Amino acid sequence: MLPQAVPGNRTRLDRLGLALAVFALLLAPLGLLADKAVVPLTLAAAIGGGLLAGRGALPWRVLDRGLAVAIGVLIAWCLLAAAWSVQPLASAALALRIGVLLFALLYLVALAQRLGEAQRRWVRLAFCLGFAITALLLAVELAFGSPIFDLLHGESDSDYTTYSRLNRGVSAVAILVWPVAALAWQEQRHWLTFSLPPAFFLLSLLSQSSASILALGCGLLAAALAWFGRPLARAVMAVAVIVTLFGSPFVADLAQQAGLAKAGFLSDTAQFRLHFWSVISDRIAERPLFGWGFDASPDLPAGDVQPFRADGKVIPLHPHNGALQIMVETGLVGSLLALALLFLIGRRIDRLAPVPRACAVAMFVTVLGIAATAYGLWQSHWLAMIGAAAAVFVALRTRSSD
């Protein structure tokens, strides 16, 4: 039986490798130009890859059990917290969708770990090609006023719209540059490891994505510190998590007391964020333990606070800060569960070899930086990009280093 089983297993791995190579090729271009397509792309890769990999890759056999339990408990609490939200049924349905997406992403990472060295070479080539195309497209978009976006989505009605609609794409590139940097070192192209992240940071300065610029800058600093060894890498991750998750309410209060919400040197969007972050911080203090309910952010009471913009709401559809969102919606309980999940992710990063670890720490910090300043925590495209980047990071590495 053994001579027959081995070729069959190789065939399944080849099919899985081909599926993940297609996924890797499309990820960066879609992340730049059609961010909502990242969700079906990742789901298709997880489902299709699982079917092609066969019975040996059934989810309950390959999933990281620690992360699976952490995600399951967090989603269970979100479902419970939906009961005291303003719209319990809609909130519970959203929690279930998020749970399905997170488990699909975790399964995609597990499939990437199963690849042999031959299949990983396909994925490396496909991802590098897709990333190179994306870099060229991004440079063209920023240099010439997003002509490709105009072709795909129609012309924008203002200069702000022209550049701001690239924000999600710039965020995607800011995250995906770190797997490329780690791969460059693995392929003995050390100069690319040192030059690519700073080059994309400089390129991001041409965009309107302040969140990506700030986060990628923090990622560069994190990579530099993590380069000096495991203890410093651990310290960087710990500080990033604690400051982001539990420091956000205090930062919002301090910014309000300092009058930064009306500071002329800050952009309009930054002032707007500081304005409603202060309100959200007050709501957190009112219900610190269990929060206001899952996905309750758009319906939080604003009290007598006036909208930052006369024609808008005090609090928009989401807080544009993942830490504030999970604290105000799910309370201290949800925040501690999120902390446990981040801790488990940090432990897995800690096991990596020095250079991949530094790049993974940088990607970790970059994700936290963007999450703390942009997007809703439960936006599917955002979660899909994070999970997809993690799967690519795993797939690009040599099998022996897993």
C-alpha positions in Angstrom: 0.0 0.0 0.0 2.8 2.4 0.7 4.1 2.9 -2.8 0.5 3.7 -3.9 -0.2 6.0 -1.0 2.8 8.2 -1.4 2.1 9.2 -5.1 -1.5 9.9 -4.2 -0.5 12.1 -1.3 2.0 14.0 -3.6 -0.8 14.5 -6.2 -3.1 16.0 -3.5 -0.3 18.3 -2.3 0.4 19.4 -5.8 -3.3 20.3 -6.3 -3.3 22.1 -3.0 -0.1 24.0 -4.0 -1.6 25.0 -7.3 -4.7 26.3 -5.5 -2.7 28.3 -3.0 -0.4 29.6 -5.8 -3.5 31.1 -7.5 -4.6 32.6 -4.2 -1.1 34.0 -3.6 -1.0 35.5 -7.1 -4.3 37.3 -6.8 -4.1 38.4 -3.2 -2.0 41.6 -3.5 -3.6 42.9 -6.7 -7.1 42.4 -5.4 -6.1 43.9 -2.0 -5.1 47.0 -3.8 -7.9 47.4 -6.4 -10.8 45.4 -5.1 -10.5 44.9 -1.4 -13.9 43.3 -1.0 -12.9 40.5 -3.3 -10.3 39.4 -0.8 -13.1 37.7 1.3 -14.4 35.4 -1.5 -10.8 34.8 -2.5 -9.8 33.5 0.9 -12.9 31.5 1.4 -12.5 29.9 -2.0 -8.8 29.1 -1.2 -9.8 27.6 2.2 -12.7 25.5 0.8 -11.1 24.5 -2.5 -7.8 23.8 -0.9 -9.4 21.6 1.8 -11.2 19.6 -0.8 -8.1 19.2 -2.9 -6.0 18.2 0.1 -8.2 15.3 0.9 -9.2 13.6 4.1 -5.9 14.0 5.8 -6.5 17.8 5.8 -10.0 17.8 7.4 -10.3 20.8 9.7 -10.4 19.0 13.0 -7.2 17.2 12.1 -5.1 20.2 11.1 -6.3 23.3 12.9 -4.2 24.9 15.5 -6.2 23.8 18.5 -5.0 26.6 20.8 -6.0 29.3 18.4 -9.2 27.5 17.5 -10.3 27.4 21.1 -9.4 31.0 21.7 -11.4 32.1 18.6 -14.3 29.9 19.6 -14.5 31.3 23.1 -14.2 34.9 21.8 -17.0 34.4 19.2 -19.2 32.7 21.9 -18.8 35.8 24.1 -19.7 38.0 21.1 -22.8 36.0 20.5 -23.8 36.3 24.2 -23.0 40.1 24.1 -25.3 40.4 21.1 -28.2 39.7 23.5 -27.9 43.2 25.1 -27.1 45.0 21.8 -29.6 47.3 20.2 -30.3 44.8 17.4 -29.7 41.4 19.0 -30.6 39.2 16.0 -28.6 41.2 13.5 -25.7 41.4 15.9 -25.8 37.7 16.5 -25.8 37.0 12.8 -22.8 39.2 12.3 -20.9 37.4 15.1 -21.7 34.1 13.4 -20.4 35.4 10.0 -17.2 36.7 11.7 -16.7 33.3 13.4 -17.0 31.4 10.1 -14.6 33.7 8.5 -12.0 33.5 11.3 -12.1 29.7 11.3 -11.8 29.6 7.5 -8.7 31.8 7.8 -7.3 29.6 10.5 -7.9 26.6 8.3 -6.2 28.4 5.4 -3.1 28.9 7.5 -3.2 25.2 8.4 -3.3 24.2 4.8 -0.3 26.4 4.0 1.6 24.6 6.7 1.0 21.3 4.9 2.7 22.3 1.7 5.9 20.5 0.7 9.0 22.4 -0.5 8.1 21.9 -4.2 4.6 23.4 -3.7 6.0 26.3 -1.7 8.2 27.3 -4.6 5.1 27.7 -6.7 3.5 29.9 -4.1 6.6 32.0 -3.7 6.8 32.6 -7.4 3.1 33.4 -7.7 3.1 35.8 -4.7 6.2 37.6 -5.8 4.7 38.1 -9.2 1.5 39.4 -7.8 3.2 41.7 -5.4 5.5 43.1 -8.1 2.5 43.8 -10.3 0.8 45.5 -7.3 3.8 47.6 -6.6 3.8 48.8 -10.1 0.0 49.5 -10.1 0.3 51.4 -6.8 3.1 53.6 -8.2 1.0 54.4 -11.3 -2.1 55.1 -9.2 -0.3 57.5 -6.9 1.7 59.2 -9.6 -1.2 59.8 -12.1 -4.3 60.2 -10.0 -5.6 56.6 -9.9 -6.4 56.1 -13.6 -6.9 52.3 -13.1 -9.3 52.9 -10.3 -11.2 55.4 -12.5 -11.4 52.7 -15.2 -12.6 50.0 -12.8 -14.9 52.1 -10.5 -15.6 55.3 -12.4 -14.1 58.7 -12.0 -14.0 60.3 -8.5 -15.8 63.6 -7.7 -12.9 65.2 -5.8 -9.1 65.0 -5.3 -9.7 63.7 -1.8 -11.8 60.8 -3.1 -9.2 60.1 -5.7 -6.5 59.3 -3.1 -8.6 58.2 -0.1 -10.2 55.3 -2.0 -6.7 53.8 -2.3 -6.4 53.8 1.5 -7.5 50.2 1.8 -5.1 49.1 -0.9 -2.2 51.0 0.7 -3.0 49.2 4.0 -2.9 45.9 2.3 0.5 46.6 0.8 1.8 47.8 4.2 1.0 44.4 5.6 2.0 42.2 2.7 5.5 43.8 2.3 6.7 41.9 5.5 6.2 38.4 4.1 8.2 39.6 1.0 11.0 40.9 3.2 11.2 37.6 5.1 11.3 35.6 1.8 14.0 37.9 0.4 16.3 37.0 3.4 15.5 33.3 3.0 16.5 33.6 -0.7 19.8 35.3 0.2 18.7 38.6 -1.2 19.4 40.5 2.0 19.4 43.9 0.4 15.7 43.5 -0.5 14.9 42.6 3.1 16.4 45.9 4.2 15.2 48.1 1.3 11.7 47.0 0.5 9.8 48.0 3.7 11.4 51.5 3.8 10.8 51.9 0.1 7.1 51.1 0.5 7.0 53.4 3.5 8.2 56.3 1.3 5.7 55.3 -1.3 2.9 55.4 1.2 3.8 59.0 2.0 2.4 59.9 -1.4 -1.0 58.5 -0.3 -3.8 59.9 2.0 -3.6 56.8 4.2 -2.4 58.3 7.4 -3.2 55.0 9.2 -0.9 53.0 6.9 1.9 55.6 7.1 1.8 55.6 10.9 1.5 51.8 11.2 4.2 51.0 8.6 6.5 53.5 10.4 5.9 51.7 13.7 6.5 48.4 11.9 9.9 49.5 10.7 10.8 50.5 14.3 9.5 47.1 15.6 11.5 45.2 13.0 14.7 47.1 13.9 14.2 46.4 17.6 13.2 42.7 17.1 16.3 42.2 15.0 18.3 42.3 18.3 16.9 39.1 19.6 14.0 37.2 21.1 13.7 39.1 24.4 13.4 42.4 22.7 11.0 41.0 20.1 8.8 39.8 23.0 8.9 43.2 24.6 7.9 44.9 21.4 4.9 42.7 21.0 3.9 43.0 24.6 4.1 46.8 24.6 2.3 47.0 21.2 -0.6 44.9 22.5 -0.9 46.5 25.9 -0.7 50.1 24.6 -3.1 49.4 21.7 -5.7 47.3 23.6 -5.8 49.0 27.0 -4.1 52.3 26.4 -6.6 53.6 23.7 -9.2 55.0 26.2 -6.5 56.9 28.1 -5.0 58.2 24.9 -8.4 59.4 23.8 -9.0 61.2 27.1 -5.5 62.8 27.2 -6.0 64.0 23.6 -9.3 65.6 24.5 -7.9 67.3 27.6 -5.0 68.6 25.5 -7.4 70.0 22.9 -6.0 68.0 20.1 -9.5 67.4 18.7 -9.4 71.1 17.6 -5.7 71.3 16.8 -5.2 73.0 13.4 -2.1 71.1 12.6 -4.0 67.8 12.5 -6.0 66.7 9.5 -9.8 66.9 9.5 -10.1 63.1 9.7 -7.7 63.0 12.6 -9.7 65.6 14.5 -12.9 63.8 13.8 -11.5 60.5 15.2 -10.3 62.2 18.4 -13.7 63.8 18.8 -15.7 60.6 18.8 -13.0 58.5 20.5 -13.5 60.7 23.6 -17.2 59.9 23.5 -16.6 56.2 23.1 -14.1 56.4 26.0 -16.8 57.8 28.2 -19.2 55.0 27.2 -16.6 52.4 28.1 -16.3 53.9 31.6 -20.1 53.6 32.0 -20.3 49.8 31.2 -16.7 48.6 31.7 -17.4 44.9 32.4 -19.8 43.6 29.8 -20.0 46.6 27.4 -22.9 47.9 25.4 -23.4 44.8 23.3 -21.7 43.3 20.2 -21.8 45.6 17.2 -23.5 48.3 19.3 -21.0 51.1 18.3 -23.3 52.9 15.8 -26.1 53.1 18.3 -24.1 54.3 21.4 -25.7 57.3 23.1 -23.7 60.5 22.5 -25.2 62.6 25.3 -25.0 66.3 24.7 -21.9 66.1 22.5 -22.4 67.8 19.2 -21.3 66.2 15.9 -17.9 67.1 14.6 -19.5 67.7 11.2 -22.9 69.4 11.2 -24.5 66.9 8.8 -23.1 63.8 10.4 -23.4 61.6 13.5 -21.3 62.0 16.6 -20.2 58.4 16.3 -19.9 56.9 12.8 -20.7 53.3 11.8 -17.7 52.1 13.8 -15.0 53.6 16.1 -12.1 53.3 13.6 -10.2 51.8 16.5 -10.4 48.1 17.1 -9.4 48.3 20.8 -12.0 50.9 21.6 -14.6 48.9 19.6 -14.1 45.6 21.4 -13.9 47.4 24.8 -17.1 49.4 24.3 -19.0 46.5 22.8 -17.9 43.5 24.7 -16.4 45.1 27.8 -13.4 43.9 29.9 -14.4 40.2 29.4 -14.2 40.5 25.6 -11.0 42.5 25.8 -9.3 39.8 27.9 -10.4 37.2 25.5 -8.9 39.2 22.6 -5.7 39.6 24.7 -5.5 35.9 25.1 -5.9 35.4 21.3 -3.1 38.0 20.6 -0.9 36.3 23.2 -1.2 32.9 21.5 -0.4 34.6 18.1 2.6 36.2 19.7 3.8 32.9 21.1 3.8 31.4 17.6 5.7 34.3 16.3 8.2 33.9 19.1 9.1 30.4 17.8 10.4 31.6 14.5 14.0 32.0 13.4 15.5 35.5 14.0 14.9 37.2 10.7 11.4 35.8 10.0 10.6 36.6 13.6 11.6 40.2 13.2 9.5 40.5 10.0 6.5 38.8 11.7 6.8 41.1 14.7 6.8 44.1 12.2 3.7 42.7 10.5 2.0 42.2 13.9 2.7 45.8 14.9 1.7 47.1 11.5 -1.7 45.3 11.7 -2.2 46.6 15.3 -1.3 50.2 14.1 -3.8 50.1 11.3 -6.5 48.5 13.5 -6.0 51.3 16.1 -6.6 54.1 13.6 -8.8 52.8 10.8 -11.6 50.3 9.8 -14.2 48.6 11.9 -12.9 45.5 13.8 -15.7 43.4 12.3 -15.2 44.4 8.7 -14.8 41.2 6.7 -12.3 42.6 4.2 -10.0 43.7 7.0 -10.1 40.4 8.8 -9.6 38.5 5.6 -6.5 40.5 4.6 -4.9 39.9 8.0 -5.6 36.1 7.9 -4.6 35.9 4.2 -1.3 37.7 5.0 -0.6 35.2 7.8 -1.3 32.3 5.5 1.1 33.7 2.9 3.8 34.3 5.5 3.5 30.6 6.5 3.5 29.3 2.9 6.5 31.3 1.8 8.8 29.8 4.4 10.9 26.7 4.0 9.2 23.5 5.3 12.1 22.8 7.6 11.6 26.1 9.5 7.9 25.5 10.3 
